[in-house]
């Protein structure tokens, strides 16, 4: 579970680390958005989205949030790729903000809540180490992928496919822990 979900956790870090680079490659000359304005809009969406996260985590089950979150993320990434191809800059920024909102209310907080509910301290440490290892690998490979034959749209299509794979993994392997006692949560796996 940690290896599948950590791709999205690292994906958000990549959007923040490389938002200017991504937007420079996506927005053409004469675009309404500059890389800086795109980054500001994404930051505002991030701030607003995390305000709802506490309510979302308390109101819905862990498995549905993870599953539907990854489905939503896959759709958002696919639309980002499509909007890059068509040159619809406003659509790109809007769908990145939608991705941030979906992530902030599903996979972002739930991955850590689920990890804390079902794992020991060592398991949480492995999850954290895996997250930062993936972030490091993505930090090294993202600029190369964005400038490769994949181009930015191909990178987003690839992330969409990975999100669908994560949704499949969640559907078949993850069990619901909401409403269980601490002892029942620890015995889930």
Residue frames relative to the residue before (quaternion, step in Angstrom):
aa qw qx qy qz dx dy dz
X 1.0000 0.0000 0.0000 0.0000 0.00 0.00 0.00
X 0.6472 0.5348 -0.3257 0.4349 3.57 0.90 -0.90
X 0.6841 0.4996 -0.3036 0.4362 3.60 0.83 -0.93
X 0.6660 0.4946 -0.3098 0.4646 3.59 1.00 -0.76
X 0.7318 0.4390 -0.2541 0.4551 3.58 0.74 -1.01
X 0.6015 0.5938 -0.3710 0.3846 3.60 1.02 -0.67
X 0.5351 0.6138 -0.4190 0.4017 3.62 1.13 -0.44
X 0.6821 0.4661 -0.2939 0.4808 3.61 0.95 -0.76
X 0.6138 0.5321 -0.3555 0.4623 3.58 1.00 -0.75
X 0.6825 0.4644 -0.2799 0.4901 3.54 0.93 -0.89
X 0.5995 0.5847 -0.3544 0.4161 3.59 1.08 -0.69
X 0.6391 0.5035 -0.3255 0.4818 3.58 1.01 -0.75
X 0.6354 0.5192 -0.3349 0.4632 3.59 0.95 -0.79
X 0.6421 0.5207 -0.3243 0.4598 3.59 1.01 -0.78
X 0.6170 0.5325 -0.3555 0.4576 3.62 0.97 -0.79
X 0.6945 0.4628 -0.2925 0.4668 3.61 0.90 -0.85
X 0.6746 0.4997 -0.3106 0.4457 3.59 0.90 -0.85
X 0.8158 0.2669 -0.0959 0.5041 3.54 0.96 -0.89
X 0.2867 0.7920 -0.5121 0.1681 3.62 1.14 0.29
X 0.6556 0.4938 -0.3307 0.4658 3.61 0.89 -0.78
X 0.6563 0.5049 -0.3095 0.4675 3.59 0.94 -0.86
X 0.6507 0.5056 -0.3154 0.4707 3.57 0.92 -0.92
X 0.7046 0.4651 -0.2776 0.4584 3.58 0.79 -0.98
X 0.5947 0.5512 -0.3744 0.4498 3.64 1.07 -0.57
X 0.7034 0.4573 -0.2687 0.4731 3.56 0.99 -0.81
X 0.6906 0.4827 -0.2782 0.4611 3.59 1.11 -0.62
X 0.7421 0.3951 -0.2304 0.4899 3.59 0.79 -0.98
X 0.2899 -0.7699 0.5487 0.1490 3.55 -0.73 1.08
X 0.6839 -0.4391 0.3520 0.4643 3.55 -1.28 0.01
X 0.7848 0.2973 -0.2345 0.4906 3.56 -1.01 0.80
X 0.4347 0.6966 -0.4622 0.3349 3.59 1.26 0.13
X 0.5755 -0.5860 0.4495 0.3511 3.55 -1.17 0.62
X 0.7392 0.3739 -0.1987 0.5237 3.56 1.06 -0.81
X 0.2150 -0.6996 0.6600 0.1698 3.50 -1.22 0.65
X 0.6646 -0.4816 0.3493 0.4520 3.62 -1.13 0.25
X 0.6499 0.5234 -0.3207 0.4481 3.59 1.00 -0.77
X 0.6688 0.4753 -0.3170 0.4758 3.63 0.89 -0.84
X 0.6153 0.5419 -0.3498 0.4533 3.59 1.01 -0.72
X 0.6581 0.5035 -0.3016 0.4716 3.57 0.98 -0.86
X 0.6364 0.5207 -0.3317 0.4624 3.61 1.00 -0.76
X 0.6589 0.5101 -0.3111 0.4570 3.58 0.90 -0.92
X 0.6556 0.5011 -0.3083 0.4734 3.60 0.95 -0.86
X 0.6490 0.5159 -0.3218 0.4573 3.61 0.97 -0.76
X 0.6438 0.5031 -0.3234 0.4773 3.59 0.98 -0.77
X 0.6410 0.5131 -0.3208 0.4722 3.60 0.98 -0.83
X 0.6313 0.5316 -0.3265 0.4608 3.58 1.02 -0.78
X 0.6597 0.5135 -0.3040 0.4569 3.57 0.88 -0.95
X 0.6896 0.4779 -0.2781 0.4677 3.58 0.88 -0.96
X 0.6644 0.5370 -0.3081 0.4186 3.60 0.95 -0.84
X 0.6867 0.4869 -0.3030 0.4468 3.57 0.89 -0.81
X 0.5354 0.6180 -0.4054 0.4088 3.59 1.22 -0.25
X 0.6930 0.4630 -0.2645 0.4852 3.58 1.14 -0.64
X 0.5055 0.7176 -0.3985 0.2660 3.59 1.18 -0.52
X 0.6308 0.5392 -0.3505 0.4341 3.62 0.92 -0.77
X 0.6645 0.4896 -0.3008 0.4778 3.57 0.94 -0.86
X 0.6487 0.5286 -0.3212 0.4434 3.60 0.92 -0.87
X 0.6744 0.4976 -0.2966 0.4579 3.59 0.86 -0.96
X 0.6915 0.4727 -0.2824 0.4675 3.60 0.99 -0.79
X 0.7346 0.4819 -0.2305 0.4184 3.59 1.05 -0.71
X 0.7910 0.2756 -0.1259 0.5316 3.60 1.06 -0.62
X 0.5940 -0.5803 0.4306 0.3536 3.57 -1.26 0.45
X 0.6161 -0.5805 0.3933 0.3590 3.54 -1.20 0.56
X 0.6861 0.4973 -0.2945 0.4418 3.58 0.81 -0.99
X 0.6750 0.4715 -0.3303 0.4616 3.66 0.79 -0.81
X 0.6394 0.5168 -0.3387 0.4575 3.60 0.98 -0.74
X 0.6611 0.4910 -0.3157 0.4714 3.59 0.92 -0.83
X 0.6865 0.4964 -0.2939 0.4426 3.59 0.80 -1.02
X 0.7422 0.4006 -0.2410 0.4801 3.58 0.64 -1.08
X 0.5725 0.5731 -0.3795 0.4470 3.58 1.15 -0.48
X 0.6887 0.4645 -0.2852 0.4782 3.58 0.91 -0.87
X 0.6014 0.5272 -0.3632 0.4780 3.59 1.08 -0.61
X 0.6668 0.4976 -0.2948 0.4700 3.60 0.93 -0.90
X 0.6426 0.5168 -0.3148 0.4700 3.56 1.01 -0.82
X 0.6358 0.5257 -0.3280 0.4603 3.60 0.98 -0.82
X 0.6576 0.4968 -0.3060 0.4766 3.58 0.95 -0.87
X 0.6515 0.5157 -0.3174 0.4571 3.60 0.93 -0.89
X 0.6697 0.4901 -0.3099 0.4640 3.61 0.89 -0.87
X 0.6430 0.5154 -0.3283 0.4616 3.60 0.97 -0.81
X 0.6685 0.4876 -0.3030 0.4728 3.59 0.97 -0.80
X 0.5907 0.5449 -0.3696 0.4664 3.59 1.07 -0.65
X 0.6583 0.5081 -0.3031 0.4653 3.59 0.91 -0.92
X 0.6648 0.4978 -0.3011 0.4686 3.58 0.95 -0.89
X 0.6740 0.4899 -0.3001 0.4645 3.59 0.95 -0.83
X 0.5915 0.5418 -0.3697 0.4690 3.60 1.11 -0.56
X 0.6558 0.5157 -0.3118 0.4546 3.58 0.93 -0.91
X 0.7355 0.4215 -0.2381 0.4741 3.59 0.90 -0.91
X 0.4541 -0.7094 0.4352 0.3181 3.59 1.25 -0.24
X 0.4277 0.6913 -0.4649 0.3508 3.59 1.21 0.45
X 0.2203 -0.8421 0.4813 0.1030 3.57 0.27 1.35
X 0.6356 0.5234 -0.3359 0.4575 3.58 0.96 -0.84
X 0.6375 0.5301 -0.3192 0.4589 3.60 1.02 -0.77
X 0.6222 0.5371 -0.3389 0.4578 3.59 1.02 -0.78
X 0.6928 0.4626 -0.2833 0.4751 3.58 0.79 -1.01
X 0.6448 0.5270 -0.3233 0.4493 3.58 0.95 -0.86
X 0.7067 0.4508 -0.2783 0.4689 3.61 0.86 -0.89
X 0.5856 0.5263 -0.3831 0.4829 3.62 1.11 -0.46
X 0.6447 0.5002 -0.3185 0.4825 3.59 1.02 -0.75
X 0.6215 0.5168 -0.3360 0.4835 3.61 1.05 -0.73
X 0.6254 0.5307 -0.3303 0.4669 3.59 0.98 -0.85
X 0.6598 0.5046 -0.3090 0.4632 3.59 0.87 -0.95
X 0.6572 0.5110 -0.3100 0.4592 3.60 0.93 -0.87
X 0.6566 0.4932 -0.3120 0.4779 3.59 0.92 -0.89
X 0.6705 0.5084 -0.2973 0.4512 3.56 0.84 -0.98
X 0.6881 0.5095 -0.2843 0.4316 3.58 0.87 -0.98
X 0.7511 0.3736 -0.2092 0.5026 3.58 1.15 -0.49
X 0.7375 0.3489 -0.2333 0.5290 3.59 1.21 -0.03
X 0.8371 0.2319 -0.1197 0.4808 3.57 -0.18 -1.27
X 0.5990 0.6082 -0.3623 0.3741 3.60 0.93 -0.84
X 0.7988 0.2618 -0.1683 0.5148 3.60 0.51 -1.06
X 0.6475 0.5589 -0.3396 0.3911 3.61 0.95 -0.79
X 0.5929 0.5730 -0.3838 0.4157 3.62 0.97 -0.69
X 0.7106 0.4429 -0.2614 0.4802 3.57 0.92 -0.90
X 0.6139 0.5281 -0.3503 0.4706 3.59 1.04 -0.68
X 0.6737 0.4975 -0.2884 0.4641 3.58 0.89 -0.97
X 0.6373 0.5278 -0.3177 0.4630 3.56 0.98 -0.85
X 0.6851 0.4792 -0.2861 0.4681 3.59 0.89 -0.90
X 0.6703 0.5085 -0.3022 0.4482 3.58 1.06 -0.68
X 0.8059 0.3340 -0.1440 0.4671 3.59 0.96 -0.80
X 0.7403 0.4112 -0.2228 0.4830 3.60 1.18 -0.34
X 0.5064 -0.5909 0.5250 0.3445 3.50 -1.34 0.29
X 0.7182 -0.4132 0.3154 0.4627 3.57 -1.28 -0.01
X 0.6314 0.5265 -0.3376 0.4585 3.58 1.01 -0.75
X 0.6425 0.5259 -0.3194 0.4568 3.59 0.99 -0.82
X 0.6425 0.5045 -0.3197 0.4800 3.57 1.00 -0.79
X 0.6328 0.5293 -0.3214 0.4649 3.57 1.04 -0.78
X 0.6397 0.5057 -0.3211 0.4815 3.58 1.00 -0.80
X 0.6376 0.5297 -0.3232 0.4566 3.59 1.01 -0.81
X 0.6712 0.4881 -0.2928 0.4749 3.57 0.93 -0.88
X 0.6420 0.5110 -0.3223 0.4720 3.58 0.96 -0.82
X 0.6455 0.5211 -0.3170 0.4596 3.59 0.95 -0.85
X 0.6183 0.5487 -0.3417 0.4470 3.57 0.96 -0.85
X 0.7471 0.4134 -0.2444 0.4596 3.57 0.67 -1.04
X 0.5803 0.5482 -0.3771 0.4696 3.60 1.15 -0.44
X 0.6663 0.4811 -0.2978 0.4857 3.59 0.98 -0.84
X 0.6194 0.5270 -0.3485 0.4660 3.60 0.99 -0.75
X 0.6498 0.5154 -0.3156 0.4610 3.59 0.95 -0.85
X 0.6614 0.4928 -0.3061 0.4754 3.59 0.93 -0.89
X 0.6687 0.4843 -0.3055 0.4743 3.59 0.94 -0.84
X 0.6013 0.5579 -0.3591 0.4453 3.58 1.08 -0.67
X 0.6978 0.4597 -0.2689 0.4790 3.57 1.03 -0.77
X 0.7657 0.4112 -0.2065 0.4494 3.59 0.96 -0.81
X 0.5605 0.6420 -0.4020 0.3348 3.63 1.04 -0.57
X 0.6739 0.4668 -0.3389 0.4616 3.66 0.74 -0.80
X 0.6353 0.5256 -0.3302 0.4595 3.58 1.02 -0.76
X 0.6755 0.4902 -0.2948 0.4652 3.60 0.91 -0.91
X 0.6485 0.5238 -0.3256 0.4461 3.59 0.95 -0.83
X 0.7421 0.3801 -0.2105 0.5105 3.59 1.10 -0.67
X 0.5397 0.6219 -0.4051 0.3973 3.59 1.26 0.08
X 0.7454 -0.3600 0.2951 0.4772 3.55 -1.28 -0.30
X 0.5590 0.6060 -0.3897 0.4104 3.61 1.20 -0.41
X 0.1421 -0.7986 0.5538 0.1882 3.56 1.01 -0.91
X 0.7171 -0.4479 0.2821 0.4534 3.65 -1.17 0.22
X 0.6563 0.5170 -0.3364 0.4346 3.61 0.89 -0.83
X 0.6401 0.5233 -0.3268 0.4578 3.61 1.00 -0.72
X 0.6182 0.5332 -0.3399 0.4668 3.57 1.06 -0.74
X 0.6823 0.4720 -0.2975 0.4725 3.60 0.92 -0.83
X 0.6173 0.5168 -0.3502 0.4787 3.62 1.06 -0.63
X 0.6291 0.5267 -0.3265 0.4693 3.59 1.04 -0.78
X 0.6606 0.4941 -0.3068 0.4747 3.60 0.95 -0.83
X 0.5996 0.5540 -0.3489 0.4602 3.59 1.13 -0.64
X 0.6620 0.4940 -0.2998 0.4773 3.58 0.94 -0.88
X 0.6411 0.5151 -0.3262 0.4661 3.60 0.97 -0.78
X 0.6417 0.5177 -0.3214 0.4658 3.60 1.04 -0.74
X 0.6299 0.5106 -0.3340 0.4806 3.59 1.03 -0.71
X 0.6270 0.5231 -0.3280 0.4751 3.58 1.05 -0.74
X 0.6427 0.5114 -0.3159 0.4750 3.57 1.02 -0.80
X 0.6310 0.5254 -0.3338 0.4630 3.61 1.00 -0.78
X 0.6417 0.5146 -0.3195 0.4704 3.59 1.00 -0.78
X 0.6379 0.5198 -0.3213 0.4686 3.56 0.97 -0.85
X 0.6610 0.5089 -0.2997 0.4630 3.58 0.89 -0.94
X 0.6484 0.5404 -0.3210 0.4296 3.59 0.90 -0.92
X 0.7790 0.3682 -0.1863 0.4721 3.58 0.87 -0.93
X 0.8128 0.3375 -0.1448 0.4522 3.61 0.97 -0.73
X 0.6802 0.4868 -0.3046 0.4556 3.61 1.03 -0.62
X 0.2118 -0.7692 0.5922 0.1127 3.56 -1.01 0.85
X 0.5513 -0.6193 0.4557 0.3237 3.53 -1.18 0.66
X 0.1286 -0.8043 0.5767 0.0628 3.60 -0.99 0.84
X 0.4764 0.6728 -0.4519 0.3409 3.60 1.20 -0.18
X 0.8113 0.2526 -0.2123 0.4826 3.54 -0.92 0.97
X 0.5710 0.5810 -0.3927 0.4268 3.60 1.24 -0.06
X 0.5293 -0.5888 0.4923 0.3616 3.55 -1.25 0.42
X 0.6802 -0.4790 0.3506 0.4301 3.57 -1.25 0.28
X 0.6551 0.5111 -0.3139 0.4595 3.57 0.96 -0.83
X 0.6611 0.4947 -0.3070 0.4733 3.60 0.97 -0.82
X 0.6251 0.5388 -0.3364 0.4537 3.60 1.04 -0.74
X 0.6850 0.4842 -0.2948 0.4576 3.59 0.90 -0.88
X 0.7059 0.4548 -0.2747 0.4683 3.60 1.11 -0.53
X 0.3831 0.7426 -0.4773 0.2721 3.60 1.26 0.04
X 0.7888 0.1766 -0.0992 0.5803 3.58 0.94 -0.84
